[in-house]
Each structure stands twice: as structure tokens, then as C-alpha cells.
């Protein structure tokens, strides 16, 4: 995405304040190099404990699929 008047730098920029849904992650990914969903993953771990891995995997895969579809 081009932004007139802004300098393009060779650094990675991500954002992730309160991102939990695929829609929020896709919106952030449009204006940055990635979206951080750490708190949402922590909540899944708190909910499922040691059995959280498949739930976290499904969460991340679903977000990734949605972001790719919207790119």
C-alpha cells in the first residue's frame, strides 16, 4: 500500500492492541506487516489449560485464512 508523503522503511511493523477477531487481524494486516493476537491466545490457554493446543491452532489458522482471503 502506498502512502504519499511517507517514507518506506525496511523495518517490520506490527500491531496488536485488543485484536481478537479475524476481522480485526485483517484490518491491522492491511496497514502493517502483521497482527499480534497474544492476549486472545492467553485467554484460550486460561480456558482450556494443557488441552489448549488444538484450540490455539484452530484460532491461528482461522485468522491466517481470513487474512489471506482479504489480501
Secondary structure as the mmCIF struct_conf table of DSSP 4:
data_model
#
loop_
_struct_conf.conf_type_id
_struct_conf.id
_struct_conf.beg_label_comp_id
_struct_conf.beg_label_asym_id
_struct_conf.beg_label_seq_id
_struct_conf.end_label_comp_id
_struct_conf.end_label_asym_id
_struct_conf.end_label_seq_id
TURN_TY1_P TURN_TY1_P1 UNK A 4 UNK A 5
BEND BEND1 UNK A 10 UNK A 11
STRN STRN1 UNK A 14 UNK A 15
BEND BEND2 UNK A 17 UNK A 18
BEND BEND3 UNK A 21 UNK A 21
HELX_RH_AL_P HELX_RH_AL_P1 UNK A 22 UNK A 31
BEND BEND4 UNK A 32 UNK A 33
STRN STRN2 UNK A 34 UNK A 35
HELX_RH_AL_P HELX_RH_AL_P2 UNK A 38 UNK A 48
HELX_RH_3T_P HELX_RH_3T_P1 UNK A 49 UNK A 52
HELX_RH_AL_P HELX_RH_AL_P3 UNK A 53 UNK A 70
#
